Amino acid sequence: MSFGGRWFKIEGVITIETEWCGRVDYLTAWAWQKSFVEARTTDPNLPGRLLLLEHPPTFTLGTRGKMANLLASKDRLAAEGIAVHQVDRGGDITYHGPGQLVAYPILNLKKMSRQKGIDLHGYVRSLEEVIIEALRPFGIAGRRLPGFTGVWVDHGPELLKVAAIGVRVNTKGISSHGFALNVAPNMDHFNLIIPCGIQNHGVVALSELLEGPITVEALLEPIVAAFARVFQVDMPLPLPPKES
């Protein structure tokens, strides 16, 4: 079921600018988000933006993050080249790295909502729906797990997480942070944390589910198309990043 028609306006056309940024250092991308959020807080008529990118190996801890869920020593982190940052999104600890598609929607949720105020729960469910829809063309049946955020898949006898979600919405209704979809990252890095602080379920990548190679770029069009359908917005496909 799509949450877009229930929660977001269908009158008129809302345009979301979409950008494929390639591989970007985490702190650089976080600074971009803060700048875009500040601009839209000042001018709510600015269009929304969806940043699609990869990060170098990075662990981030959200507002409920516990250092006990980071299992690696400083020496191990240095040897693996993994940065660690405490950030202002919701949730616990998660991993970002090459081979993972990260999406940061910068949206004016008050402007888009059909209700008074912000339905944060509905927004997160809509992000889950975007991922679930984007996985269908690959023959992957993503689903929700009651009591948890993110998108999950049945893999043999196990229920595993294929995408993590952690967002922030400021007092003016402007969103930041977003979701991370495991396409073909270094899965060994997940062994250095307790992902999202959840001990009973592991994580999986699309490359494992499909039993073959797949690139982050292969997910760009499905993600943008699903985002446009779920949120009922106009979204041009992102252009590749400009070469320096």
C-alpha distance (Angstrom), angle and dihedral (degrees) to the residues before:
residue distance angle dihedral
M1 . . .
S2 3.79 . .
F3 3.79 115.6 .
G4 3.80 92.1 -162.4
G5 3.80 98.2 88.3
R6 3.79 93.5 48.5
W7 3.76 100.7 44.4
F8 3.79 107.5 28.9
K9 3.78 133.4 58.4
I10 3.77 117.9 -95.1
E11 3.81 95.0 -174.5
G12 3.79 114.0 102.4
V13 3.77 125.2 -12.5
I14 3.78 124.9 -67.9
T15 3.78 114.9 -164.5
I16 3.79 122.5 -148.8
E17 3.80 115.9 -163.6
T18 3.79 110.4 -135.0
E19 3.79 126.1 -156.7
W20 3.81 131.7 -177.5
C21 3.79 102.9 -152.7
G22 3.80 101.6 179.0
R23 3.80 117.1 -144.7
V24 3.80 113.2 -8.6
D25 3.80 132.0 175.3
Y26 3.80 110.2 -107.6
L27 3.81 96.8 -121.9
T28 3.81 90.7 48.8
A29 3.80 91.7 53.1
W30 3.80 91.0 45.4
A31 3.80 89.7 53.4
W32 3.82 89.3 50.8
Q33 3.79 90.1 52.8
K34 3.80 93.2 50.0
S35 3.80 90.5 50.0
F36 3.82 93.0 48.9
V37 3.81 91.9 46.0
E38 3.82 92.0 50.0
A39 3.81 91.4 49.6
R40 3.81 92.5 51.2
T41 3.78 92.1 44.2
T42 3.81 87.7 56.6
D43 3.82 95.1 40.6
P44 3.83 112.0 26.2
N45 3.80 90.6 -175.2
L46 3.80 93.3 70.2
P47 3.83 112.1 109.8
G48 3.76 120.2 -104.4
R49 3.79 121.0 -104.2
L50 3.76 133.8 -145.9
L51 3.80 115.0 -158.6
L52 3.81 115.1 -160.8
L53 3.79 117.1 -170.2
E54 3.78 151.0 126.0
H55 3.80 127.5 -113.5
P56 3.79 132.7 -146.2
P57 3.84 110.8 -110.1
T58 3.82 106.4 -56.1
F59 3.79 138.8 158.0
T60 3.80 116.5 -152.8
L61 3.78 127.9 -169.6
G62 3.78 118.1 -153.4
T63 3.78 128.3 -149.7
R64 3.82 90.5 -74.7
G65 3.79 94.2 40.5
K66 3.80 118.7 136.0
M67 3.79 120.5 -153.3
A68 3.82 87.1 -145.1
N69 3.81 86.7 72.7
L70 3.82 90.0 61.6
L71 3.81 102.0 85.7
A72 3.81 100.7 178.2
S73 3.78 125.0 91.9
K74 3.80 121.8 -126.4
D75 3.79 89.0 -105.4
R76 3.81 91.8 53.0
L77 3.80 91.4 47.8
A78 3.78 90.4 50.9
A79 3.80 92.1 47.6
E80 3.82 91.0 51.0
G81 3.81 92.9 43.1
I82 3.82 93.3 -124.0
A83 3.82 120.8 154.2
V84 3.83 122.2 -150.0
H85 3.81 124.1 -149.1
Q86 3.81 134.5 176.1
V87 3.82 106.6 -141.1
D88 3.80 140.7 -178.1
R89 3.81 100.9 -113.3
G90 3.78 123.2 105.8
G91 3.78 122.4 -97.7
D92 3.77 138.3 44.3
I93 3.81 131.6 -77.5
T94 3.79 123.7 -31.6
Y95 3.78 139.5 167.7
H96 3.79 130.5 -119.5
G97 3.77 124.1 -172.9
P98 3.80 147.4 137.2
G99 3.79 111.0 -55.0
Q100 3.81 92.8 36.7
L101 3.80 121.5 105.4
V102 3.80 110.5 -137.4
A103 3.80 121.3 -167.0
Y104 3.80 125.0 -165.0
P105 3.83 112.9 -173.5
I106 3.81 113.5 -164.0
L107 3.80 100.7 -164.7
N108 3.79 137.3 160.2
L109 3.79 96.7 -128.5
K110 3.80 93.8 -178.6
K111 3.79 89.7 56.7
M112 3.79 92.7 46.7
S113 3.79 98.3 41.6
R114 3.80 122.7 97.2
Q115 3.79 89.1 -153.0
K116 3.78 134.3 67.5
G117 3.77 110.7 -96.7
I118 3.79 126.7 0.9
D119 3.80 126.2 -49.3
L120 3.79 96.6 -154.9
H121 3.79 92.3 172.2
G122 3.81 90.3 53.8
Y123 3.80 91.2 48.4
V124 3.80 92.5 54.1
R125 3.81 91.2 46.5
S126 3.81 88.4 52.0
L127 3.81 91.5 52.9
E128 3.79 88.3 51.6
E129 3.79 89.3 51.3
V130 3.82 90.9 52.7
I131 3.79 90.5 57.1
I132 3.80 94.0 42.9
E133 3.81 90.9 52.4
A134 3.82 93.0 45.6
L135 3.81 91.5 54.1
R136 3.81 95.7 53.2
P137 3.83 96.4 79.7
F138 3.80 87.3 58.6
G139 3.80 92.0 53.8
I140 3.80 92.7 -110.1
A141 3.80 117.9 137.0
G142 3.79 105.5 -149.2
R143 3.78 118.1 -173.3
R144 3.76 144.0 173.2
L145 3.78 126.6 -99.8
P146 3.83 112.3 -143.1
G147 3.78 111.9 -116.8
F148 3.81 94.0 21.7
T149 3.80 137.6 77.4
G150 3.79 125.3 -129.6
V151 3.80 135.1 50.4
W152 3.79 123.2 -67.6
V153 3.79 136.7 -167.3
D154 3.78 134.8 -160.5
H155 3.80 107.8 -119.1
G156 3.77 111.5 179.0
P157 3.80 107.3 -54.9
E158 3.81 92.6 -20.3
L159 3.79 134.7 86.2
L160 3.80 107.0 -142.8
K161 3.79 135.0 -176.6
V162 3.80 116.2 -117.8
A163 3.81 98.6 171.9
A164 3.80 133.4 29.9
I165 3.81 126.0 -154.6
G166 3.79 129.1 -157.9
V167 3.79 122.5 159.4
R168 3.77 143.5 173.8
V169 3.82 127.1 -153.6
N170 3.81 119.2 -171.3
T171 3.80 126.3 -143.5
K172 3.81 91.0 -90.0
G173 3.79 91.8 55.6
I174 3.81 98.0 -105.8
S175 3.80 113.4 145.0
S176 3.79 129.9 -145.7
H177 3.80 138.9 171.0
G178 3.81 112.3 35.0
F179 3.80 136.8 171.0
A180 3.79 141.7 -26.2
L181 3.81 120.9 -149.4
N182 3.80 117.9 -160.6
V183 3.80 105.1 -131.6
A184 3.81 103.7 155.8
P185 3.82 109.3 -30.9
N186 3.79 127.9 150.5
M187 3.79 97.5 -80.4
D188 3.81 92.1 -167.5
H189 3.80 88.2 73.1
F190 3.81 89.7 65.3
N191 3.81 87.6 64.2
L192 3.81 88.5 68.1
I193 3.82 92.4 66.2
I194 3.79 141.0 33.4
P195 3.84 94.4 -113.3
C196 3.82 110.6 -124.3
G197 3.81 86.9 -14.6
I198 3.83 90.2 -77.9
Q199 3.80 113.1 137.2
N200 3.81 100.3 175.5
H201 3.81 98.3 61.3
G202 3.78 131.0 45.2
V203 3.79 132.9 -152.7
V204 3.79 134.0 -105.1
A205 3.81 139.3 -170.1
L206 3.79 130.4 -134.6
S207 3.80 89.4 -118.1
E208 3.82 88.6 62.3
L209 3.80 93.5 45.4
L210 3.81 92.6 48.4
E211 3.82 92.9 39.3
G212 3.78 90.3 -137.2
P213 3.79 145.1 69.2
I214 3.78 120.9 -62.6
T215 3.79 131.4 167.0
V216 3.78 132.6 -139.8
E217 3.82 88.6 -121.1
A218 3.81 89.4 62.0
L219 3.82 88.4 65.4
L220 3.80 97.7 50.6
E221 3.79 98.3 85.2
P222 3.84 95.4 41.5
I223 3.82 91.4 48.9
V224 3.82 94.2 47.9
A225 3.81 92.5 45.4
A226 3.82 91.8 48.9
F227 3.82 91.7 46.0
A228 3.81 90.5 52.9
R229 3.82 92.1 49.6
V230 3.79 97.3 44.9
F231 3.80 96.4 43.7
Q232 3.83 92.9 34.4
V233 3.79 94.5 -131.3
D234 3.79 136.4 132.2
M235 3.81 111.3 -105.0
P236 3.80 125.9 173.8
L237 3.79 114.4 -148.2
P238 3.81 112.0 -96.5
L239 3.78 120.7 -102.1
P240 3.81 118.8 -128.8
P241 3.81 114.6 -97.7
K242 3.79 115.7 -87.0
E243 3.76 115.3 -105.1
S244 3.79 114.0 -115.8
